[in-house]
Amino acid sequence: MSYNSVPADPMPDVQAVLARLDNLPNEERTKEALRVAARFLEYAAYEMAQSDEARHVARLILLAAEMERTSDELKG
């Protein structure tokens, strides 16, 4: 899915992602949840960049990168 093709009501899709996370083994769940959260932050940063909120965009990108690093560092 591209950044510009979000469904009109994304909540059922979000619930489906959460359900898939719930089905993962415990040792993988946190790592994958962090990766998903990072992608949502990156999406928000991309959308925000279109409105020239550079300070906020940079913060979101940094947060997403930190989540990805944390996910990579976790065991499992």
Secondary structure, DSSP 4 states (H G I P E B T S, - for coil): --TT---SS-HHHHHHHHHHHHTS-HHHHHHHHHHHHHHHHHHHHHHHHTTT-HHHHHHHHHHHHHHHHHHHHS--
